[in-house]
C-alpha cells in the first residue's frame, strides 16, 4: 500500500510547527504549509534537507523521529505522492 500524505506525512507536524512555517517573520519571507500535500511535494528536497539538518521544524526533532520521517517521506515520493 502506498504511503499517504494525509495519514502518514501530515501527522508528523503539529499545529504550532505548521503555524511557524507559515509565518514570514519566522521564515525570512519564505513560507510553506506543512499540512499541504502540494506544498510538501513542490518543496520535497528543501523540506527533507531542512529536517535532516534540524533547521526545521522549530526546535528540531529527535533523531529517531527524523529517521522515521525520512523513510516515510521517501516512500511517499516513491509511491507517486499519494494524497
Residue pairs with C-beta under 8 A, 6 or more apart in sequence:
2 75
2 76
2 79
2 80
2 82
3 9
3 72
3 75
3 76
3 79
3 82
4 76
4 82
4 83
5 37
5 40
5 76
5 81
5 82
5 83
6 37
6 83
8 72
8 75
8 76
9 37
9 40
9 72
9 73
9 76
10 34
10 35
10 37
12 65
12 69
12 72
13 34
13 35
13 57
14 57
16 58
17 34
17 57
17 58
18 33
18 34
18 35
20 26
20 27
20 57
20 58
21 27
21 31
21 32
21 33
21 34
21 56
21 57
22 31
22 32
22 33
23 31
24 30
24 31
26 58
32 39
32 40
32 43
32 46
32 47
33 39
34 40
34 47
34 57
37 81
37 83
40 47
41 81
44 73
44 77
47 56
47 73
48 70
48 73
48 74
50 56
51 57
51 61
51 66
51 69
51 70
52 66
52 70
54 60
54 61
54 66
61 69
76 82
